Amino acid sequence: MGSLATAYSLSTNAEFRGLIQAALAKASFDVMNEDPGTINHAERLAWAKATIKDPEPVMEKMVWMCLQNATIIASGTSFVEADIINVVNSYINLLAI
């Protein structure tokens, strides 16, 4: 299966989507507890609160962001939680500002 087909298959996979949503919840609570001196903290905090309040639209975006990661695509349905968490954490600032 090619990368596009794999990406589409994963985008509709309930377990994959659930792991992303769990990673978003974890990231949101981490941001809420971070040092207020963190760069972009106000924006990150607003993002975290909005994500906790309504995670679905953020999760929809993050699914496709995760599917741009070659390691995640290569793993197929052998999900590695650490890879998903790393991708989610790497896009917080992009989504927050």
C-alpha contacts under 8 A as a table, 3 or more apart, distances in Angstrom:
res1	aa1	res2	aa2	distance
1	M	5	A	6.00
1	M	6	T	6.19
2	G	5	A	5.27
2	G	6	T	6.02
3	S	6	T	4.95
3	S	7	A	5.93
3	S	73	I	6.85
4	L	7	A	4.98
4	L	8	Y	6.13
5	A	8	Y	5.14
5	A	9	S	6.09
6	T	9	S	5.07
6	T	10	L	6.09
6	T	73	I	6.75
6	T	76	G	6.82
7	A	10	L	5.18
7	A	11	S	5.98
7	A	67	L	5.89
7	A	73	I	6.58
8	Y	11	S	5.00
8	Y	12	T	6.65
9	S	12	T	5.62
9	S	13	N	6.40
10	L	13	N	4.88
10	L	16	F	6.55
10	L	67	L	7.92
10	L	76	G	7.26
10	L	77	T	7.31
11	S	16	F	7.50
11	S	17	R	7.10
11	S	63	V	6.29
11	S	64	W	7.20
11	S	67	L	7.75
12	T	17	R	7.38
13	N	16	F	5.38
13	N	17	R	6.22
14	A	17	R	5.14
14	A	18	G	5.98
15	E	18	G	4.98
15	E	19	L	6.18
16	F	19	L	5.19
16	F	20	I	6.36
16	F	77	T	7.76
16	F	79	F	7.27
17	R	20	I	5.12
17	R	21	Q	6.23
17	R	59	M	7.50
17	R	63	V	6.73
18	G	21	Q	5.02
18	G	22	A	6.14
19	L	22	A	5.02
19	L	23	A	6.07
19	L	81	E	7.22
19	L	84	I	7.50
20	I	23	A	4.97
20	I	24	L	6.12
20	I	59	M	6.66
20	I	62	M	7.27
20	I	63	V	6.87
20	I	84	I	6.57
20	I	85	I	7.65
20	I	88	V	7.54
21	Q	24	L	5.02
21	Q	25	A	6.29
21	Q	55	P	7.12
21	Q	56	E	7.96
21	Q	59	M	5.81
22	A	25	A	5.09
22	A	26	K	6.25
23	A	26	K	5.06
23	A	27	A	6.04
23	A	84	I	7.11
23	A	85	I	5.46
23	A	88	V	6.72
24	L	27	A	5.00
24	L	28	S	5.96
24	L	51	T	7.46
24	L	55	P	7.77
24	L	59	M	7.36
24	L	88	V	6.67
25	A	28	S	5.06
25	A	29	F	6.30
25	A	51	T	7.50
25	A	52	I	6.52
26	K	29	F	5.34
26	K	30	D	6.13
27	A	30	D	4.97
27	A	31	V	6.14
27	A	48	A	7.63
27	A	88	V	7.52
27	A	89	N	6.49
28	S	31	V	5.17
28	S	32	M	6.26
28	S	45	L	7.91
28	S	47	W	7.71
28	S	48	A	4.33
28	S	49	K	7.11
28	S	51	T	6.86
28	S	52	I	6.82
29	F	32	M	4.95
29	F	33	N	6.32
29	F	48	A	7.06
30	D	33	N	5.18
30	D	34	E	6.10
31	V	34	E	5.02
31	V	41	H	7.86
31	V	44	R	6.62
31	V	45	L	6.16
31	V	48	A	6.46
32	M	45	L	5.89
32	M	48	A	6.72
32	M	49	K	7.91
34	E	38	T	7.12
35	D	38	T	5.57
35	D	41	H	7.93
36	P	41	H	5.87
36	P	42	A	7.81
37	G	41	H	6.75
38	T	41	H	5.20
40	N	43	E	5.43
40	N	44	R	5.97
40	N	93	N	7.38
40	N	97	I	7.74
41	H	44	R	4.91
41	H	45	L	5.83
42	A	45	L	5.12
42	A	46	A	6.25
43	E	46	A	5.12
43	E	47	W	6.18
43	E	96	A	5.37
43	E	97	I	6.02
44	R	47	W	4.98
44	R	48	A	6.10
44	R	92	I	7.09
44	R	93	N	6.63
44	R	96	A	5.20
44	R	97	I	7.60
45	L	48	A	4.99
45	L	49	K	6.20
46	A	49	K	5.26
46	A	50	A	6.15
46	A	96	A	7.41
47	W	50	A	5.15
47	W	51	T	5.98
47	W	95	L	7.40
47	W	96	A	5.21
48	A	51	T	5.05
48	A	52	I	6.20
49	K	52	I	5.23
49	K	53	K	6.14
50	A	53	K	5.04
50	A	54	D	6.05
50	A	55	P	7.49
51	T	54	D	5.29
51	T	55	P	4.62
51	T	58	V	6.37
52	I	55	P	5.66
54	D	57	P	7.00
54	D	58	V	7.75
55	P	58	V	5.43
55	P	59	M	5.95
56	E	59	M	5.05
56	E	60	E	6.17
57	P	60	E	5.09
57	P	61	K	6.54
58	V	61	K	5.28
58	V	62	M	6.13
59	M	62	M	4.91
59	M	63	V	6.01
60	E	63	V	5.41
60	E	64	W	7.13
61	K	64	W	5.69
61	K	65	M	6.49
62	M	65	M	4.79
62	M	66	C	5.96
62	M	88	V	6.96
63	V	66	C	5.25
63	V	67	L	6.29
64	W	67	L	4.89
64	W	68	Q	6.56
65	M	68	Q	5.39
65	M	69	N	7.38
65	M	87	V	7.69
65	M	91	Y	7.97
66	C	69	N	5.58
66	C	72	I	7.00
66	C	84	I	6.76
66	C	87	V	6.00
66	C	88	V	7.20
67	L	70	A	7.54
67	L	72	I	6.52
67	L	73	I	6.11
68	Q	72	I	7.98
68	Q	73	I	7.54
69	N	72	I	5.44
69	N	73	I	6.36
69	N	87	V	7.59
70	A	73	I	5.11
70	A	74	A	5.97
71	T	74	A	5.08
71	T	75	S	6.18
71	T	83	D	7.52
72	I	75	S	5.17
72	I	76	G	6.71
72	I	79	F	7.31
72	I	80	V	7.75
72	I	83	D	6.77
72	I	84	I	7.41
73	I	76	G	5.50
75	S	78	S	5.24
75	S	79	F	6.24
75	S	80	V	7.66
76	G	79	F	6.90
80	V	83	D	5.47
80	V	84	I	6.75
81	E	84	I	5.18
81	E	85	I	6.15
82	A	85	I	5.04
82	A	86	N	6.02
83	D	86	N	5.15
83	D	87	V	6.30
84	I	87	V	5.24
84	I	88	V	6.15
85	I	88	V	5.14
85	I	89	N	6.06
86	N	89	N	5.18
86	N	90	S	6.06
87	V	90	S	5.04
87	V	91	Y	6.50
88	V	91	Y	5.50
88	V	92	I	6.62
89	N	92	I	5.49
90	S	93	N	7.40
91	Y	94	L	5.20
91	Y	95	L	6.27
92	I	95	L	5.29
92	I	96	A	5.92
93	N	96	A	4.92
93	N	97	I	6.05
94	L	97	I	5.79
